[in-house]
Amino acid sequence: MTLMRGVNDITSANSAIPRRIVIVVYEGANSLDIAGPGNVFARANELMPDAYDIVYAGIEAQPVKAECGLQISGLTPVFNIAGPIDTIIVSGGSQDGLVALSQAGTLVRWLQQQRTNTRRVGSICTGAFVLAASGLVDGRRIVSHWASCETLAALFPKVTVEPDALFINDDDVFSSAGVAAGIDLALALVEDDLGHDIALKIAKSLVLFLRRSGGQSQFSNTLKAQQADGGPFAPLLIWIAENLALDLSNTQLATQANMSERTFARKFRAELGSTPASYVRSVRVEAAKHLLTSTKLPSKTIAFQVGFKSLDAFEAAIRDAVGRPPLAFRETFGKQ
């Protein structure tokens, strides 16, 4: 991702100066859209102290009630935030909360005023409506929760809505689908800032066995399989994700799981609803999609890094998964 250059370059380049992350909270906001990304940045601070200065901001200082009824206090009024901002994130929320926020116009004006003072701006879930209302994403690609994308496109025709993406990083503007995708997006931002190793450690600490690329569909077979987190195969699923280039045949997986091959195949299918071979293929495809969208590595290199035995097998797997060949997928969802 090519970052916007200007007032915040020093903050971005020097890890000794915390990057200020402003997460916007309002009456009716979704608490998970706030806490999910917030926890990712907080975990980053545990691994790299003072990497981020996390500010939870409201239109005013008084507490607000989240969509679930949770009271959120300790907010910093947006107009009290002085100095450059690295990243602004507008959380998603209820329809009533978003309507009230848009009608007030205060946040929209603040976003417009802060844009030249901020390296990147973005949204989680339905926060995309506020971002679009500001005019800051005209001509850009953006996503929201799948159930809201049609309305978003109708209300803001100058914005290109891509309803099937989990999240989109369009240069210095970003957006994501629902709750879990906000975590994936935050991990991608951390990876841009602090590197792959830090992002991977955070993902593992949050029991995200495989960080998902932005181009992945909002409905993922791999995600469904990962519902077994904490179950008997949890360690094996982590091991698979970290060793995709190895021989991951049923025989090798059964050995890793310390089971006979027949018992392993039976229990794996019962636990995850998939054969081991199908699961491995799906994880390899997701890893390949991440590399296609986040790196410039040649397809052949990616194919062998994630364990496909030939370029033809790799291209066929990607085409089956996304309906287009790897290069076309990269052109659509990859970093420009």
Residue pairs with C-beta under 8 A, 6 or more apart in sequence:
1 169
1 171
1 192
1 335
1 336
2 171
2 335
2 336
3 12
3 119
3 120
3 171
3 172
3 192
4 119
4 120
4 171
4 172
6 116
6 119
7 84
7 116
7 117
8 84
8 85
8 86
8 117
8 118
8 119
10 17
11 17
11 18
11 19
11 20
11 84
11 86
11 119
12 19
12 86
12 119
12 193
15 48
15 51
15 194
16 50
18 50
18 51
18 52
18 53
19 51
19 52
19 53
19 86
19 87
19 193
20 52
20 53
20 55
20 81
20 83
20 84
20 85
20 86
20 87
21 41
21 52
21 53
21 54
21 55
21 86
21 87
21 89
22 55
22 57
22 78
22 81
22 85
22 87
22 88
22 89
23 34
23 37
23 38
23 54
23 55
23 56
23 57
23 89
23 91
24 57
24 58
24 78
24 88
24 89
24 90
24 91
24 107
24 127
24 130
25 34
25 56
25 57
25 58
25 64
25 66
25 72
25 75
25 91
26 58
26 59
26 64
26 91
26 93
26 97
26 100
26 101
26 107
27 64
27 65
27 97
27 100
27 101
28 64
28 65
28 66
28 67
28 93
28 94
28 96
28 97
28 98
28 100
29 64
29 66
29 67
29 72
29 91
29 92
29 93
29 94
29 97
30 66
30 67
30 68
30 91
30 92
30 93
30 94
30 124
30 125
30 126
30 179
31 66
31 67
31 68
31 70
31 72
32 179
32 182
33 91
33 92
33 93
33 124
33 125
33 127
33 179
33 182
34 56
34 66
34 72
34 91
36 124
36 179
36 180
36 182
36 183
36 186
37 89
37 124
37 182
37 183
37 185
37 186
38 54
38 56
39 183
39 206
40 183
40 186
40 187
40 190
40 202
40 206
41 51
41 52
41 54
41 186
41 190
42 52
42 54
43 202
43 205
43 206
44 51
44 52
44 190
44 193
44 194
44 198
44 202
45 51
45 52
45 54
47 198
47 201
47 202
48 194
48 198
51 193
51 194
52 86
55 76
55 81
56 72
56 74
56 75
56 76
57 75
57 76
57 77
57 78
57 81
58 64
58 75
58 76
58 77
58 78
59 77
59 78
59 101
59 104
59 106
59 107
60 75
60 77
61 75
61 76
61 77
61 80
62 75
63 71
63 72
63 73
63 75
64 71
64 72
64 75
65 71
65 72
66 72
66 93
67 93
67 94
67 97
78 106
78 107
78 110
79 110
84 117
84 118
85 114
85 117
85 118
85 119
86 118
86 119
86 120
87 118
87 119
87 120
87 121
87 122
87 189
88 111
88 114
88 118
88 120
88 121
88 122
89 122
89 123
89 124
89 127
90 107
90 111
90 121
90 122
90 123
90 124
90 127
90 128
90 130
90 131
91 123
91 124
91 125
91 127
92 123
92 124
92 125
92 126
92 127
92 128
92 144
92 145
92 178
92 182
93 101
93 125
93 126
93 127
95 126
98 126
98 129
98 130
101 107
101 130
102 108
102 129
102 130
102 133
107 130
108 130
108 133
108 134
111 121
111 130
111 131
111 134
111 136
112 134
112 135
112 136
114 121
115 121
115 136
119 172
120 172
120 173
120 174
120 189
121 131
121 136
121 172
121 173
121 174
122 131
122 173
122 174
122 175
122 176
122 185
123 130
123 131
123 142
123 144
123 174
123 175
123 176
124 175
124 176
124 179
124 181
124 182
124 185
125 144
125 145
125 148
125 176
125 177
125 178
125 179
125 181
125 182
126 144
126 145
126 148
127 144
127 175
128 137
128 142
128 143
128 144
128 148
128 152
128 175
129 144
129 148
129 152
129 155
129 156
131 137
131 142
131 173
131 175
132 142
132 152
132 155
132 156
132 159
133 156
135 158
136 173
137 159
137 170
137 173
137 175
138 158
138 159
139 158
139 159
139 160
140 159
140 160
140 170
140 171
140 173
141 160
141 161
141 162
141 168
141 170
142 152
142 159
142 160
142 161
142 162
142 168
142 170
142 173
142 175
143 149
143 161
143 162
143 163
143 165
143 166
143 167
143 168
143 175
143 176
143 177
144 152
144 161
144 175
144 177
145 177
145 178
146 163
146 164
146 177
146 178
146 218
149 161
149 163
150 163
152 159
152 161
153 159
153 161
153 163
162 168
163 218
164 217
164 218
165 177
165 214
165 215
165 216
165 217
165 218
165 333
166 176
166 177
166 181
166 184
166 185
166 212
166 213
166 214
166 215
166 216
166 217
166 218
167 174
167 175
167 176
167 177
167 181
167 182
167 184
167 185
167 188
167 214
168 174
168 175
168 176
168 214
168 333
169 185
169 188
169 189
169 192
169 214
169 335
170 336
171 336
174 185
174 188
174 189
175 185
176 182
176 184
176 185
176 214
177 218
178 218
180 223
181 212
181 218
183 206
183 208
184 208
184 211
184 212
184 214
185 214
187 199
187 202
187 203
187 208
187 211
188 199
188 211
188 214
188 294
190 198
190 199
190 202
191 198
191 199
191 294
199 211
200 211
203 210
203 211
204 238
207 229
207 230
207 234
209 226
209 229
209 234
209 237
209 238
209 241
210 222
210 226
210 241
210 283
210 286
210 287
211 290
212 220
212 222
212 223
212 286
212 290
213 286
213 289
213 290
213 292
213 293
213 294
213 333
214 293
214 333
215 289
215 292
215 293
215 322
215 329
215 332
215 333
215 334
216 286
216 289
217 322
220 286
221 274
221 282
222 279
222 282
222 283
222 285
222 286
224 273
225 237
225 272
225 273
225 274
225 279
225 282
226 237
228 234
228 237
228 271
228 272
229 237
231 271
232 267
232 271
233 257
233 267
233 268
233 271
233 272
236 253
236 256
236 257
239 256
240 248
240 253
240 279
240 280
240 283
241 283
241 287
244 280
244 283
244 284
244 287
244 305
244 306
244 307
245 304
245 305
245 306
245 307
246 252
246 307
248 276
248 280
248 307
250 261
250 264
250 265
250 276
250 277
251 261
253 264
253 268
253 276
253 280
254 260
254 261
254 263
254 264
254 265
257 264
257 268
259 267
264 276
265 275
265 276
268 274
268 275
268 276
268 279
269 275
269 276
272 279
274 282
280 307
281 317
284 306
284 307
284 308
284 317
285 317
285 318
285 321
287 306
288 302
288 303
288 306
288 308
288 314
288 317
288 318
288 326
289 318
289 321
289 322
289 329
289 333
291 297
291 302
291 305
291 306
292 299
292 302
292 318
292 326
292 329
292 330
292 333
292 334
293 329
293 330
293 333
293 334
293 335
294 334
294 335
295 302
296 335
297 305
299 311
299 314
299 315
299 326
299 327
300 311
302 314
302 326
303 310
303 311
303 313
303 314
303 315
306 314
308 314
308 317
314 326
315 325
315 326
318 324
318 325
318 326
318 329
319 325
322 329
324 332
